[in-house]
Each structure stands twice: as structure tokens, then as C-alpha cells.
């Protein structure tokens, strides 16, 4: 089993690095707010842990809100080897969905598909009070969650 996970991690590094040629950009309009996510600078460190830069923006009328950072794949080191955090999500009916890899940057979590093109990417952020005041739209909750599909 462990060898399968390590093999999956190697596949991930090769498949996602190809998907990051250029700078993928995603947009969705929700409740009158334009949400944009841009990914760039895909890298894999010497241990085999992938990371990238991201910029998330909201635009609604004159309001403009932006969060930028550097996300690193979740991983563990076991017996000197890196094992990436790969998850096997299910839909509401228990049907298996494509595997995803989690990336983190402080309060931000992003998910990307383990294999294939970046057809679906999620962005989740626990906004600080200052960020919440600067964000666009209603402000009932500090939890920001946006799903981008291409």
C-alpha cells in the first residue's frame, strides 16, 4: 500500500507539473461577485513536495478584494520518504470522485485534481476581521469557499 501511495505521488508530480504550463486562471460569478483564481510558478522541491503561487480576487462594482500567497502540498515524511496528502472524495450518494491533493498556505486551503487537467479547483480561506471588512458582498461569515470549474 505504501508503495502505491509513493507511486501515486510520483505520478502526481509529473502530471500536475505538465498541467501548470503557463498560468491557469479560473473565474466564476456568484451572487453578483466575480471571483478569479490564478495559479503560477509550479515547483517541486528536492523532497518531491509540489507548491505554487496563487492570487484570488473578488470584484463587484467598485469593490476589489485580493488574497495572494504560496501554497504547499500537504505531506508527511515516513521513513525518510515523502507521502503527499491525497484524498478520495465521494459525492452525496457515496460514488467515488476523482482523487484530489490538498495544498495549504496559513488559513488558505486549495484542492487540485491528482491526475489530469485542472478542470476543478477549490479555494477556501478563513478570513481575518480586516479581510472580512475588505471583501465584497455580504459579510455574515468569515469562511470563504469558492469552487472553480473549467
FENJO-V495526 format. One record per residue. N is the residue number from 1. RES is the residue in three letters. PHI is phi in radians with two decimals (NA if undefined). PSI is psi in whole degrees, 0 to 359 (999 if undefined). OMEGA is omega in whole degrees, -180 to 180 (none if undefined). Layout:
[[N	RES	PHI	PSI	OMEGA] [N	RES	PHI	PSI	OMEGA]]
This chain:
[[1	UNK	NA	314	-179] [2	UNK	-1.04	320	178] [3	UNK	-1.11	325	178] [4	UNK	-1.14	320	179] [5	UNK	-1.15	316	178] [6	UNK	-1.11	319	177] [7	UNK	-1.08	318	178] [8	UNK	-1.09	322	179] [9	UNK	-1.11	319	178] [10	UNK	-1.13	319	176] [11	UNK	-1.08	319	180] [12	UNK	-1.02	310	-177] [13	UNK	-1.03	320	-180] [14	UNK	-1.32	320	-176] [15	UNK	-1.30	320	-179] [16	UNK	-1.27	328	180] [17	UNK	-1.15	327	176] [18	UNK	-1.20	325	-178] [19	UNK	-1.24	344	-178] [20	UNK	-1.70	15	173] [21	UNK	-1.14	129	-174] [22	UNK	1.44	207	-180] [23	UNK	-2.37	93	-179] [24	UNK	-1.04	142	-180] [25	UNK	-2.31	139	-178] [26	UNK	-2.22	143	176] [27	UNK	-2.42	147	175] [28	UNK	-2.63	144	176] [29	UNK	-1.89	128	-178] [30	UNK	-2.49	124	178] [31	UNK	0.93	41	177] [32	UNK	1.36	7	-179] [33	UNK	-2.00	129	174] [34	UNK	-1.48	125	178] [35	UNK	-1.94	132	179] [36	UNK	-2.28	138	176] [37	UNK	-2.27	126	178] [38	UNK	-2.08	134	179] [39	UNK	-2.00	143	179] [40	UNK	-2.76	174	174] [41	UNK	0.97	49	177] [42	UNK	-1.08	131	178] [43	UNK	-2.46	153	172] [44	UNK	-2.21	121	-177] [45	UNK	-1.32	180	-177] [46	UNK	-1.09	337	178] [47	UNK	-1.49	347	-178] [48	UNK	1.71	17	-179] [49	UNK	-1.67	118	180] [50	UNK	-1.37	153	176] [51	UNK	-2.69	166	179] [52	UNK	-2.80	164	173] [53	UNK	-1.62	151	177] [54	UNK	-2.47	154	172] [55	UNK	-2.37	120	176] [56	UNK	-1.90	133	180] [57	UNK	-2.36	147	171] [58	UNK	-2.06	143	177] [59	UNK	-2.47	125	176] [60	UNK	-2.59	107	-177] [61	UNK	1.06	235	-179] [62	UNK	-1.52	352	180] [63	UNK	-1.37	133	175] [64	UNK	-2.41	126	-178] [65	UNK	-2.25	140	-175] [66	UNK	-2.48	139	172] [67	UNK	-2.29	128	180] [68	UNK	-2.30	151	179] [69	UNK	-3.09	196	-178] [70	UNK	-2.24	118	-177] [71	UNK	-1.78	138	-179] [72	UNK	-2.10	138	179] [73	UNK	-1.07	141	173] [74	UNK	-1.22	139	-178] [75	UNK	-2.76	165	172] [76	UNK	-2.26	152	172] [77	UNK	-1.85	123	179] [78	UNK	-2.21	122	179] [79	UNK	0.90	42	177] [80	UNK	1.37	5	179] [81	UNK	-2.04	147	179] [82	UNK	-1.54	132	176] [83	UNK	-2.12	116	-178] [84	UNK	-1.34	151	178] [85	UNK	-1.37	95	178] [86	UNK	-1.83	132	-179] [87	UNK	-2.05	150	-180] [88	UNK	-1.99	85	-177] [89	UNK	-1.28	161	176] [90	UNK	-2.25	154	174] [91	UNK	-1.39	183	-178] [92	UNK	-1.09	344	-179] [93	UNK	-1.82	9	178] [94	UNK	1.49	6	179] [95	UNK	-1.38	134	-179] [96	UNK	-1.14	135	175] [97	UNK	-1.85	166	179] [98	UNK	-1.01	146	-180] [99	UNK	-1.12	149	179] [100	UNK	-2.22	159	176] [101	UNK	-2.06	136	-179] [102	UNK	-1.63	138	175] [103	UNK	-2.18	146	-175] [104	UNK	-2.31	148	171] [105	UNK	-2.65	96	-176] [106	UNK	0.89	247	-177] [107	UNK	-1.48	355	-177] [108	UNK	-1.66	137	173] [109	UNK	-2.22	133	176] [110	UNK	-2.17	146	174] [111	UNK	-2.13	140	177] [112	UNK	-2.29	153	178] [113	UNK	-1.14	145	179] [114	UNK	-1.18	319	-178] [115	UNK	-2.22	153	173] [116	UNK	1.48	189	-177] [117	UNK	-1.23	160	179] [118	UNK	-1.40	68	-179] [119	UNK	-1.37	336	-180] [120	UNK	-2.55	127	-179] [121	UNK	-2.35	137	177] [122	UNK	-1.96	150	179] [123	UNK	-2.29	122	179] [124	UNK	-2.26	135	-179] [125	UNK	-2.50	138	173] [126	UNK	-1.68	100	-174] [127	UNK	-1.25	141	172] [128	UNK	-1.29	169	178] [129	UNK	-1.04	318	179] [130	UNK	-1.13	317	178] [131	UNK	-1.13	319	-179] [132	UNK	-1.06	318	178] [133	UNK	-1.12	327	-178] [134	UNK	-1.51	347	-178] [135	UNK	-1.30	162	-178] [136	UNK	-1.59	152	176] [137	UNK	1.50	191	180] [138	UNK	-1.12	152	-176] [139	UNK	-2.21	51	-179] [140	UNK	-1.39	339	-172] [141	UNK	-2.46	140	180] [142	UNK	-1.37	352	-179] [143	UNK	-1.51	118	178] [144	UNK	-1.86	126	-179] [145	UNK	-2.45	119	-178] [146	UNK	-2.30	132	176] [147	UNK	-1.88	125	-179] [148	UNK	-1.89	133	176] [149	UNK	-2.24	142	176] [150	UNK	-1.88	999	none]]
